[in-house]
Amino acid sequence: MAKFLIADDHPLFREALQGALANHYADLELREAGDLDATLAALNDDDDVDLLLLDLHMPGSGDLYGLIRIREDFPLLPVAVISGSEEASVVAKCIGFGALGFIPKSLSSAKIAEAIDAIMQGDTWVPEEVRGRLDRVSDEDQELARKVADLTPQQYRVLYLLHEGLLNKQIAYQLNITEATVKAHITAIFRKLGVYSRTQAVLLAERLQLEAPVS
């Protein structure tokens, strides 16, 4: 029996994906999660998941942050990114940061099942249109990803709001925490990223193209 975890915040897509997989796999157990926190909790509770189907933009994931976080915490877990984006640069970063596959949501059910079959057999699967033109993720960005993986989800939210130019009191209001807690998070972020200023932290975040974590 195979066991998959579908991590996506859209119930209709999860339902459609379940239907497609159920028709393809005779013996399959499916679990669901709607945000990054629920995904991490599900993976901590169950170490028998054979494949994680990960939406890049679900709440808390912050685009690449969710993938980086999961690959750090569960390095042996096969992860396939499922995304509405099909840009070669996004595909390259996902594969470079440890995904075994990149499956566009626009694919037919049969193609999605074909991609998952390839990933389950240990192959790396990406859309045919981008094969052969994926840039390699630099060693420098790989090292940066390892640093970002040390950030907690809340610290990542603070980093994103720093990137947006918010003041400490505005971040505190946005996250419903105290300014003292914000300052403590910023200190931890600087230490983990190896930077000494907000500007340096923001520049590092931009290099990974981190996007807004949905609250």
Secondary structure as a PSIPRED ss2 file (coil, helix, strand):
# PSIPRED VFORMAT (PSIPRED V4.0)

   1 M C   1.000  0.000  0.000
   2 A E   0.000  0.000  1.000
   3 K E   0.000  0.000  1.000
   4 F E   0.000  0.000  1.000
   5 L E   0.000  0.000  1.000
   6 I E   0.000  0.000  1.000
   7 A E   0.000  0.000  1.000
   8 D C   1.000  0.000  0.000
   9 D C   1.000  0.000  0.000
  10 H C   1.000  0.000  0.000
  11 P H   0.000  1.000  0.000
  12 L H   0.000  1.000  0.000
  13 F H   0.000  1.000  0.000
  14 R H   0.000  1.000  0.000
  15 E H   0.000  1.000  0.000
  16 A H   0.000  1.000  0.000
  17 L H   0.000  1.000  0.000
  18 Q H   0.000  1.000  0.000
  19 G H   0.000  1.000  0.000
  20 A H   0.000  1.000  0.000
  21 L H   0.000  1.000  0.000
  22 A H   0.000  1.000  0.000
  23 N H   0.000  1.000  0.000
  24 H H   0.000  1.000  0.000
  25 Y C   1.000  0.000  0.000
  26 A C   1.000  0.000  0.000
  27 D C   1.000  0.000  0.000
  28 L E   0.000  0.000  1.000
  29 E E   0.000  0.000  1.000
  30 L E   0.000  0.000  1.000
  31 R E   0.000  0.000  1.000
  32 E E   0.000  0.000  1.000
  33 A E   0.000  0.000  1.000
  34 G C   1.000  0.000  0.000
  35 D C   1.000  0.000  0.000
  36 L H   0.000  1.000  0.000
  37 D H   0.000  1.000  0.000
  38 A H   0.000  1.000  0.000
  39 T H   0.000  1.000  0.000
  40 L H   0.000  1.000  0.000
  41 A H   0.000  1.000  0.000
  42 A H   0.000  1.000  0.000
  43 L H   0.000  1.000  0.000
  44 N H   0.000  1.000  0.000
  45 D H   0.000  1.000  0.000
  46 D C   1.000  0.000  0.000
  47 D C   1.000  0.000  0.000
  48 D C   1.000  0.000  0.000
  49 V C   1.000  0.000  0.000
  50 D C   1.000  0.000  0.000
  51 L E   0.000  0.000  1.000
  52 L E   0.000  0.000  1.000
  53 L E   0.000  0.000  1.000
  54 L E   0.000  0.000  1.000
  55 D E   0.000  0.000  1.000
  56 L C   1.000  0.000  0.000
  57 H C   1.000  0.000  0.000
  58 M C   1.000  0.000  0.000
  59 P C   1.000  0.000  0.000
  60 G C   1.000  0.000  0.000
  61 S C   1.000  0.000  0.000
  62 G C   1.000  0.000  0.000
  63 D C   1.000  0.000  0.000
  64 L H   0.000  1.000  0.000
  65 Y H   0.000  1.000  0.000
  66 G H   0.000  1.000  0.000
  67 L H   0.000  1.000  0.000
  68 I H   0.000  1.000  0.000
  69 R H   0.000  1.000  0.000
  70 I H   0.000  1.000  0.000
  71 R H   0.000  1.000  0.000
  72 E H   0.000  1.000  0.000
  73 D H   0.000  1.000  0.000
  74 F C   1.000  0.000  0.000
  75 P C   1.000  0.000  0.000
  76 L C   1.000  0.000  0.000
  77 L C   1.000  0.000  0.000
  78 P C   1.000  0.000  0.000
  79 V E   0.000  0.000  1.000
  80 A E   0.000  0.000  1.000
  81 V E   0.000  0.000  1.000
  82 I E   0.000  0.000  1.000
  83 S E   0.000  0.000  1.000
  84 G C   1.000  0.000  0.000
  85 S C   1.000  0.000  0.000
  86 E C   1.000  0.000  0.000
  87 E C   1.000  0.000  0.000
  88 A H   0.000  1.000  0.000
  89 S H   0.000  1.000  0.000
  90 V H   0.000  1.000  0.000
  91 V H   0.000  1.000  0.000
  92 A H   0.000  1.000  0.000
  93 K H   0.000  1.000  0.000
  94 C H   0.000  1.000  0.000
  95 I H   0.000  1.000  0.000
  96 G H   0.000  1.000  0.000
  97 F C   1.000  0.000  0.000
  98 G C   1.000  0.000  0.000
  99 A C   1.000  0.000  0.000
 100 L C   1.000  0.000  0.000
 101 G E   0.000  0.000  1.000
 102 F E   0.000  0.000  1.000
 103 I E   0.000  0.000  1.000
 104 P E   0.000  0.000  1.000
 105 K C   1.000  0.000  0.000
 106 S C   1.000  0.000  0.000
 107 L C   1.000  0.000  0.000
 108 S C   1.000  0.000  0.000
 109 S H   0.000  1.000  0.000
 110 A H   0.000  1.000  0.000
 111 K H   0.000  1.000  0.000
 112 I H   0.000  1.000  0.000
 113 A H   0.000  1.000  0.000
 114 E H   0.000  1.000  0.000
 115 A H   0.000  1.000  0.000
 116 I H   0.000  1.000  0.000
 117 D H   0.000  1.000  0.000
 118 A H   0.000  1.000  0.000
 119 I H   0.000  1.000  0.000
 120 M H   0.000  1.000  0.000
 121 Q C   1.000  0.000  0.000
 122 G C   1.000  0.000  0.000
 123 D C   1.000  0.000  0.000
 124 T C   1.000  0.000  0.000
 125 W E   0.000  0.000  1.000
 126 V C   1.000  0.000  0.000
 127 P C   1.000  0.000  0.000
 128 E H   0.000  1.000  0.000
 129 E H   0.000  1.000  0.000
 130 V H   0.000  1.000  0.000
 131 R C   1.000  0.000  0.000
 132 G C   1.000  0.000  0.000
 133 R C   1.000  0.000  0.000
 134 L C   1.000  0.000  0.000
 135 D C   1.000  0.000  0.000
 136 R C   1.000  0.000  0.000
 137 V C   1.000  0.000  0.000
 138 S C   1.000  0.000  0.000
 139 D H   0.000  1.000  0.000
 140 E H   0.000  1.000  0.000
 141 D H   0.000  1.000  0.000
 142 Q H   0.000  1.000  0.000
 143 E H   0.000  1.000  0.000
 144 L H   0.000  1.000  0.000
 145 A H   0.000  1.000  0.000
 146 R H   0.000  1.000  0.000
 147 K H   0.000  1.000  0.000
 148 V H   0.000  1.000  0.000
 149 A H   0.000  1.000  0.000
 150 D C   1.000  0.000  0.000
 151 L C   1.000  0.000  0.000
 152 T C   1.000  0.000  0.000
 153 P H   0.000  1.000  0.000
 154 Q H   0.000  1.000  0.000
 155 Q H   0.000  1.000  0.000
 156 Y H   0.000  1.000  0.000
 157 R H   0.000  1.000  0.000
 158 V H   0.000  1.000  0.000
 159 L H   0.000  1.000  0.000
 160 Y H   0.000  1.000  0.000
 161 L H   0.000  1.000  0.000
 162 L H   0.000  1.000  0.000
 163 H H   0.000  1.000  0.000
 164 E C   1.000  0.000  0.000
 165 G C   1.000  0.000  0.000
 166 L C   1.000  0.000  0.000
 167 L C   1.000  0.000  0.000
 168 N H   0.000  1.000  0.000
 169 K H   0.000  1.000  0.000
 170 Q H   0.000  1.000  0.000
 171 I H   0.000  1.000  0.000
 172 A H   0.000  1.000  0.000
 173 Y H   0.000  1.000  0.000
 174 Q H   0.000  1.000  0.000
 175 L H   0.000  1.000  0.000
 176 N C   1.000  0.000  0.000
 177 I C   1.000  0.000  0.000
 178 T C   1.000  0.000  0.000
 179 E H   0.000  1.000  0.000
 180 A H   0.000  1.000  0.000
 181 T H   0.000  1.000  0.000
 182 V H   0.000  1.000  0.000
 183 K H   0.000  1.000  0.000
 184 A H   0.000  1.000  0.000
 185 H H   0.000  1.000  0.000
 186 I H   0.000  1.000  0.000
 187 T H   0.000  1.000  0.000
 188 A H   0.000  1.000  0.000
 189 I H   0.000  1.000  0.000
 190 F H   0.000  1.000  0.000
 191 R H   0.000  1.000  0.000
 192 K H   0.000  1.000  0.000
 193 L H   0.000  1.000  0.000
 194 G C   1.000  0.000  0.000
 195 V C   1.000  0.000  0.000
 196 Y C   1.000  0.000  0.000
 197 S C   1.000  0.000  0.000
 198 R H   0.000  1.000  0.000
 199 T H   0.000  1.000  0.000
 200 Q H   0.000  1.000  0.000
 201 A H   0.000  1.000  0.000
 202 V H   0.000  1.000  0.000
 203 L H   0.000  1.000  0.000
 204 L H   0.000  1.000  0.000
 205 A H   0.000  1.000  0.000
 206 E H   0.000  1.000  0.000
 207 R H   0.000  1.000  0.000
 208 L C   1.000  0.000  0.000
 209 Q C   1.000  0.000  0.000
 210 L C   1.000  0.000  0.000
 211 E C   1.000  0.000  0.000
 212 A C   1.000  0.000  0.000
 213 P C   1.000  0.000  0.000
 214 V C   1.000  0.000  0.000
 215 S C   1.000  0.000  0.000
